[in-house]
Structure formats: structure tokens, C-alpha cells
Amino acid sequence: MQTNIKQKLPEGLLLLLVVFVVFAFRRPDQLLNPYMWVEEGTVFLPQYNSYGSLSLFAPVSGYLVIPAKIIFIIATKMSFLHQPDISYWLTYLFTFGVVASIAFSPLQLKSPTLCAIATLLIPTDSEVFAVSEYVFWWSSLLCVVPLLWTENDKDEYPKTRVLMVLVGGLSSPIIVGLSTLYALRLWRYRTYADVAAFVASLAASVIQIVSILYAGNLSRSPGVKLDVLLVLEKFFGYFIYMPIKNDILWESVPLCLGLGLCLFLIIIIASFYYRQTLDYGYWLLLGCLLLVIVTSVSRISVDFIHPTIAGPRYFFFPYIFLSWILIQLANSGRTILRIAVSLVFVLSLRQTISYGQRFHDKIDWKSEVLACAGSELYDLPVHYDGNRERVLHLQLSGAVCRDLIKQSIYDSSVEISALNK
């Protein structure tokens, strides 16, 4: 075990650096001037004020996001005056942990380290990067990892797999659909570890369903419709090329549709041609891609979402699984297929560099909290889209702000009057 750790250490340190560089590129302002975003301020904080640490189990938009809540609670308890800074670094470390689990777990993925890095380079806006609120998108990947686990006679990690399923499953409702894939895996392998993982997926699914029913949040956007050609264009074509002009692209673009159709056909034809050399995990990965695309377009019409303009989070899972599928095919195919996949990734990376950053106006969190602590009633600004003119507001009393400061470990011994000087 120690030898294995020593062998993985240089690669792990390199991956740690890669995650940092990607975070710094994706959201440079969040590194230099971290702040509280959307539900962190409008949902997490009010729930914490009402229930304390028990807010960990309070639903957000109808479902549980426990890993994101853990980071929020830890940061708030450590120092409310420096909450965004602490949240940022905890989010960084947690994201590294997820990426490392993909790179170093014994999976049926070929080139697992490359797959891990691909999760960081998907061609979307950086909405779900470097913000603790969105860490549940990353933690949800943990319940995919055991699904792709290598089968062998000596399964040394059944508890690890169960833990991953539970942590990922209590992050978002994606586990409900994935539980069907865990059933298929169990039917194929029929091992004790697969029974445990399937049971864990069912338990997490039930908890998420109960949470959704309890919150009464089963709504979806009105007028949802399925447009297969638009699905091919956006979930496959936009992965290669997104012609954006003046930050707007709602019209269908024939080139993108053609690219999407070509990429889709390459995957289908290559999957059939190399079916004898592809592991069972590959077919489960295809199931994951189908599942997340169907889930995305069933909640909101595909014509309303876009990888960089509107709802980039809906492309997070599809583009990750699409990347992994292409990497598996490149490892199994001939030179011509590898060249084609390499070209796809080069074009995809160009888009990530062009459209994968997000900036925000600077707001001094500590100054805002101190202003709140020194007032009777205060509208605490919470970033929505990064523009200071469009911030959300959470109304807090000065007493609440003072209590949050006093209850935090680092700030508890500091006098409010001294902080204002």
C-alpha cells in the first residue's frame, strides 16, 4: 500500500496543481476576491440561521446537497468574516478529491488520469467551478465512479465504493437514474460488493425522492418539448464548435448540427465496430450519457439552454461523459480514430479557452458583514451573475450578523468595535 502511494504521489501532486491552475483560469476573481453566490446567501445562510448544523439536511430546490452544505457550515463556523475565502479553498480541495478518485480508483476507464483532467476542461462556462454552492455537481460524480469499478477476485474496496455512492447520491437526484445502471451492473457481475453498491444507490434514491416529495418540488419549466436535432446540435455539435456573436446564439446553426450528427455517428459506429474490445463499463458509461441528456431536456426545453450563455450546468455531466467515451474509443481504435478524437478535443479545448472563464465585480465580504453587524437591519448583497448591479439581497439584522461573528471559532474573541477600526 505504501509503495502504491509513493508511486501515485508525483501524479497526485501534478493533479493538485492542474486543479489549481484550472480554478485560477476559470474564475480568477473568485481566487482573488471570493464571495458568496446565489443559494449560498439566499438559502444556505437563512437555513443555517434557523437550524444551525441541522441545516445540513434541509433541502435546496427540493433535494439534498449535503457536501455543499458541509463546506458552507465548516467555513461559517471557522470564520464568518472570512467565509468565502475558506469556502473557496475547501471547494478546491474537495474538487481535487473528486478528480483524484477518478484518476486513481481501479476503474474500467482507459487513461483514467486523462479522463480526470477532461472533467476540468469541458467547453462550458465556469458556472459550477470554484464556488462551494455548486460543489454538489462535482460530488455527484462520486456515485458514478463505483459504477465503472474494475471487477476482480479480490475486491479490496467495497466500503469505499458504498461510501462514494452515498456521498454522491446525497448530492443530487442523479442517483435515482443511476440506480437502474447499478441494477444492470449487479445483474452482470453478481458480487457482494455490487449488491452493497446497488443497495446504497437505492437508499440514496429513496432519500432524495422523499426530500423532493416533502418539498413539493416536482415542477419543470412550462412548454418542455423534445427536439432531437437540437439535442444533437447542442449536446454533440457544440462540444466541437460554438459560433457565438455578441454573446447570443439561440438560432440553429447547420454547421453545428452537422458536426453533432457526425460525432454521434462516430460514437455509434465505433462502439459497434470495437464492441469486442470494450469493457462492460463502457456500455454503462453510454447509459450515463443517455441518462443525463434525457434528464436535462426533460426539465427544461433544449432551446432554452446553452453551454456558455444559459444554464451551462445542464451540460456539465453530458460533456464529461462524452469526453470519457471519446477517450475510451481512442484507446480502443485505430490511428485514424485517434486522430479524429484528438482533433475533436483540440477544437473543444479552443472553446474552453475562449468561453470557459467567468469574472465578477469585486465586493468586500468582510466590509459588508461588518456593516451589517453595526446596523439595525442590513441588506447583505449576494452575487447572482457577477454584476454588482444585479446582486441579490438577504436582509439580516445587526444582531444576527454579530452572533454569526461571535459564534465562529476564529472571530469569537474579536470585538466588533475593534474590527470596525
C-alpha positions in Angstrom: 0.0 0.0 0.0 2.8 2.4 1.0 4.7 1.6 -2.3 1.5 2.3 -4.3 1.0 5.7 -2.5 4.7 6.7 -3.2 4.2 5.8 -6.9 1.0 7.8 -7.1 2.3 10.8 -5.1 4.0 12.7 -8.1 1.0 12.2 -10.2 -1.3 13.3 -7.4 0.8 16.5 -6.8 0.6 17.3 -10.5 -3.1 16.8 -10.5 -3.4 19.1 -7.5 -1.5 21.7 -9.5 -3.7 21.2 -12.5 -6.9 21.7 -10.5 -5.5 25.0 -9.0 -4.5 26.3 -12.5 -7.9 25.4 -13.9 -9.6 27.1 -10.9 -7.5 30.2 -11.4 -8.2 30.3 -15.1 -11.9 29.5 -14.8 -12.7 32.1 -12.1 -9.8 34.4 -11.5 -11.9 36.8 -9.5 -13.1 34.1 -7.2 -9.5 33.3 -6.4 -8.5 36.9 -5.7 -11.9 38.2 -4.4 -14.0 35.2 -3.3 -17.6 36.0 -2.5 -20.9 34.3 -1.6 -23.1 33.2 -4.5 -26.8 32.7 -5.1 -28.2 29.9 -2.9 -25.2 30.2 -0.5 -26.6 33.5 0.6 -30.3 33.2 -0.2 -30.9 29.6 1.0 -27.9 28.1 2.9 -27.4 31.1 5.2 -31.1 31.5 6.2 -31.3 27.8 6.8 -28.2 27.9 8.9 -29.5 30.8 10.9 -32.7 28.9 11.6 -31.4 25.4 12.2 -27.7 25.6 12.8 -25.8 22.5 11.9 -29.0 20.6 11.3 -29.5 22.8 8.2 -27.2 20.2 6.6 -30.3 18.1 6.0 -32.5 21.0 4.8 -33.4 20.5 1.1 -32.4 23.0 -1.6 -34.7 23.2 -4.6 -36.3 20.1 -3.2 -33.3 17.8 -2.9 -30.3 17.3 -0.6 -26.9 18.8 -1.4 -25.1 17.6 1.7 -21.4 18.0 0.5 -22.0 21.6 -0.4 -23.7 22.2 2.9 -20.8 20.7 4.8 -18.4 23.1 3.2 -20.7 26.0 4.0 -21.1 25.0 7.6 -17.4 24.4 8.2 -16.4 27.7 6.7 -19.1 29.6 8.6 -18.1 28.0 11.9 -14.5 28.7 11.3 -14.8 32.4 10.4 -17.9 34.2 9.2 -15.8 37.3 8.4 -13.7 35.2 6.0 -16.4 32.7 5.0 -16.0 33.0 1.2 -12.2 32.6 1.4 -12.4 29.4 3.5 -15.2 28.1 1.3 -13.1 28.6 -1.8 -10.1 26.6 -0.5 -12.4 23.8 0.8 -14.1 23.7 -2.6 -10.7 23.5 -4.3 -9.6 20.6 -2.0 -12.9 18.7 -2.4 -12.8 19.1 -6.2 -9.3 17.7 -6.2 -10.5 14.8 -4.2 -13.2 14.0 -6.7 -10.8 14.4 -9.6 -8.2 12.2 -7.8 -10.9 9.5 -7.2 -11.4 9.3 -10.9 -7.7 9.2 -11.7 -6.6 6.7 -9.0 -9.6 4.4 -8.4 -9.4 0.9 -10.1 -11.8 1.7 -12.9 -12.7 0.2 -16.2 -11.7 3.5 -17.8 -8.7 3.6 -20.0 -6.4 6.6 -19.5 -8.1 7.4 -16.1 -5.8 10.4 -15.4 -6.7 11.9 -18.8 -10.4 11.3 -18.0 -9.9 13.1 -14.7 -8.3 16.1 -16.3 -11.0 16.1 -19.0 -13.6 16.9 -16.3 -11.9 20.2 -15.7 -11.6 21.2 -19.4 -15.2 20.7 -20.7 -16.2 23.5 -23.0 -18.8 25.2 -20.8 -19.0 28.5 -18.9 -17.4 28.1 -15.4 -20.7 28.3 -13.5 -20.0 25.1 -11.5 -16.3 25.8 -10.9 -14.7 27.2 -7.7 -18.0 28.0 -5.9 -19.0 25.9 -2.9 -22.7 26.1 -3.7 -22.1 24.1 -6.9 -19.7 21.6 -5.4 -22.6 19.1 -5.4 -22.2 18.8 -9.2 -18.7 17.5 -8.6 -19.6 15.3 -5.6 -22.4 13.7 -7.7 -19.6 12.3 -9.9 -18.6 10.2 -6.9 -21.6 8.0 -7.4 -20.6 7.3 -11.0 -17.1 6.1 -10.0 -18.2 2.8 -8.4 -20.4 2.1 -11.4 -17.2 1.9 -13.5 -15.2 -0.1 -11.0 -12.9 -2.9 -12.2 -14.1 -6.4 -11.3 -11.6 -8.8 -9.9 -11.5 -11.7 -7.5 -10.0 -9.6 -4.6 -12.3 -6.6 -4.2 -10.4 -4.6 -1.6 -12.6 -1.5 -1.6 -16.3 -2.4 -1.1 -16.7 0.1 1.8 -15.1 2.8 -0.3 -17.5 2.1 -3.1 -20.5 2.3 -0.8 -19.3 5.5 0.7 -18.8 7.1 -2.7 -22.3 6.0 -3.8 -23.8 7.5 -0.6 -21.9 10.8 -0.8 -22.6 11.2 -4.5 -26.2 10.1 -4.0 -26.9 12.6 -1.3 -25.6 15.3 -3.5 -28.2 15.4 -6.2 -31.2 13.3 -7.6 -28.9 11.9 -10.4 -28.6 8.8 -8.2 -32.3 7.9 -9.0 -31.5 7.3 -12.6 -28.1 5.8 -11.9 -29.6 3.2 -9.6 -31.0 1.5 -12.7 -27.5 1.2 -14.1 -26.3 -0.2 -10.8 -29.0 -2.8 -11.2 -27.6 -3.7 -14.6 -24.1 -3.9 -13.2 -25.3 -6.2 -10.4 -27.1 -8.4 -13.0 -23.8 -8.7 -14.9 -21.3 -9.3 -12.1 -23.4 -10.5 -9.1 -20.7 -9.9 -6.4 -21.2 -8.9 -2.8 -19.6 -5.5 -3.5 -22.1 -4.9 -6.3 -25.0 -5.9 -4.1 -23.8 -3.4 -1.5 -23.3 -0.6 -4.0 -26.8 -1.3 -5.5 -28.5 -1.2 -2.1 -26.6 2.1 -1.3 -27.9 3.6 -4.6 -31.4 2.6 -3.7 -31.2 4.0 -0.2 -29.8 7.3 -1.6 -32.5 7.4 -4.3 -35.3 6.9 -1.7 -33.9 9.7 0.5 -33.7 12.1 -2.5 -37.2 11.2 -3.7 -38.7 11.6 -0.2 -36.9 15.0 0.0 -38.3 16.1 -3.3 -41.9 15.0 -2.4 -41.6 16.6 1.0 -40.5 19.9 -0.5 -43.2 19.6 -3.2 -40.7 20.5 -5.9 -41.6 18.3 -8.9 -42.1 21.2 -11.3 -40.4 21.7 -14.5 -40.2 24.5 -17.0 -43.5 25.1 -18.9 -43.7 24.1 -22.5 -40.9 21.5 -22.3 -40.5 19.9 -25.7 -38.0 17.4 -27.2 -36.2 18.4 -30.4 -33.9 15.6 -31.4 -32.0 17.6 -34.0 -31.4 20.4 -31.4 -30.2 17.8 -28.9 -27.6 16.5 -31.4 -26.6 20.1 -32.2 -26.2 21.3 -28.6 -25.0 18.1 -26.7 -22.7 16.9 -29.5 -22.1 19.7 -32.0 -21.5 22.5 -29.5 -18.8 20.3 -27.9 -16.8 20.9 -31.0 -17.8 24.4 -32.2 -20.0 27.2 -30.8 -20.2 30.2 -33.1 -21.0 33.0 -30.6 -21.5 36.6 -31.7 -22.4 39.3 -29.3 -22.8 36.7 -26.6 -26.0 35.4 -28.2 -26.7 32.2 -30.1 -30.2 31.0 -30.0 -30.7 30.1 -33.7 -30.0 26.7 -35.0 -26.7 26.6 -36.9 -26.5 24.0 -39.7 -22.7 23.5 -39.2 -23.2 22.7 -35.5 -25.9 20.2 -36.3 -23.7 18.6 -39.0 -20.8 18.3 -36.5 -23.1 16.9 -33.8 -24.5 14.3 -36.2 -21.0 13.3 -37.3 -19.8 13.0 -33.7 -22.8 11.0 -32.8 -22.4 8.6 -35.7 -18.7 8.2 -35.0 -19.6 7.1 -31.4 -22.3 4.7 -32.6 -20.2 3.1 -35.4 -17.0 2.9 -33.4 -18.9 1.4 -30.4 -20.3 -1.3 -32.7 -17.0 -1.9 -34.5 -14.9 -2.3 -31.4 -17.6 -3.9 -29.2 -15.5 -6.9 -28.6 -12.6 -4.9 -27.0 -14.7 -2.5 -25.0 -15.3 -3.3 -21.3 -18.8 -3.5 -19.8 -18.1 -0.2 -18.0 -18.1 1.5 -21.4 -21.7 0.5 -22.1 -22.6 1.7 -18.6 -20.9 5.0 -19.5 -23.0 5.2 -22.6 -26.0 4.7 -20.4 -24.8 7.5 -18.1 -24.6 9.9 -21.1 -28.1 9.0 -22.3 -29.5 9.3 -18.8 -28.1 12.8 -18.2 -29.1 14.1 -21.6 -32.7 12.8 -21.1 -32.8 14.3 -17.6 -31.6 17.7 -18.8 -34.0 18.1 -21.7 -37.0 16.7 -19.6 -36.6 19.5 -17.1 -36.2 22.4 -19.5 -36.6 22.8 -23.3 -33.3 22.3 -25.0 -33.8 25.5 -27.0 -33.6 27.5 -23.7 -30.2 26.2 -22.6 -26.6 26.8 -23.8 -23.2 25.7 -22.6 -21.9 29.2 -22.1 -24.9 31.6 -22.2 -27.8 30.0 -20.3 -27.8 27.0 -17.9 -24.2 25.7 -18.6 -24.7 23.4 -15.6 -27.0 21.3 -17.8 -24.1 20.4 -19.9 -21.7 19.5 -17.1 -22.4 15.8 -16.9 -23.1 15.2 -20.6 -19.8 16.8 -21.7 -17.9 14.9 -19.0 -19.3 11.5 -20.1 -18.9 12.4 -23.7 -15.2 13.2 -23.1 -14.8 9.9 -21.3 -16.5 8.0 -24.1 -14.2 9.5 -26.7 -11.1 8.7 -24.7 -12.2 5.1 -24.4 -12.8 4.8 -28.1 -9.4 6.5 -28.9 -7.7 3.9 -26.7 -9.5 1.0 -28.4 -9.5 2.2 -32.0 -7.1 2.5 -34.9 -4.9 5.5 -35.7 -7.5 7.3 -37.8 -10.0 7.2 -34.9 -7.4 8.5 -32.5 -6.6 11.4 -34.9 -10.3 12.2 -35.2 -10.8 12.1 -31.4 -7.7 14.2 -30.9 -9.0 16.8 -33.4 -12.3 16.9 -31.5 -10.5 17.6 -28.2 -8.3 20.3 -29.8 -11.4 22.1 -31.0 -13.1 21.5 -27.7 -10.2 23.0 -25.8 -10.2 26.0 -28.0 -13.8 26.7 -26.9 -12.9 26.2 -23.2 -10.1 28.8 -23.5 -12.4 31.2 -25.5 -15.6 30.8 -23.4 -14.7 29.0 -20.2 -14.0 31.9 -17.9 -16.2 33.9 -15.7 -15.5 37.2 -13.9 -17.3 39.2 -11.3 -17.4 42.7 -9.8 -15.5 42.9 -6.5 -17.5 43.2 -3.3 -15.7 43.1 0.0 -17.4 40.4 2.1 -15.8 41.4 5.4 -16.8 45.0 5.0 -20.4 44.0 4.2 -20.6 41.8 7.2 -19.1 44.4 9.5 -21.6 47.0 8.1 -24.4 44.5 8.9 -23.0 44.0 12.4 -23.0 47.7 13.0 -26.6 48.3 11.8 -30.1 47.6 13.0 -31.1 46.0 9.7 -29.0 45.4 6.6 -29.4 44.2 3.0 -26.4 41.8 2.6 -25.5 41.6 -1.1 -25.2 38.2 -2.7 -23.7 37.7 -6.1 -26.1 36.4 -8.8 -24.3 36.6 -12.1 -21.2 38.6 -11.1 -22.6 42.0 -11.9 -22.8 44.3 -8.9 -25.9 46.0 -10.3 -27.8 42.7 -10.3 -26.9 41.3 -6.9 -29.5 39.5 -4.7 -30.1 40.8 -1.2 -30.5 38.9 2.1 -32.0 41.1 4.8 -30.3 40.4 8.2 -30.5 42.2 11.5 -27.3 43.5 13.1 -27.8 41.1 16.0 -27.8 38.1 13.6 -24.5 39.3 12.0 -22.9 39.9 15.3 -24.0 36.4 16.5 -22.6 34.8 13.4 -19.3 36.5 14.0 -19.2 35.6 17.7 -20.1 32.0 17.1 -17.3 31.4 14.6 -14.1 30.0 16.0 -11.6 32.4 14.5 -13.7 35.6 15.2 -15.2 34.7 18.6 -12.7 36.6 20.6 -12.7 39.7 18.5 -14.7 42.8 19.5 -17.0 44.2 16.7 -15.9 47.7 17.7 -12.3 46.8 17.2 -13.0 45.2 13.8 -14.5 48.4 12.5 -11.4 50.5 13.2 
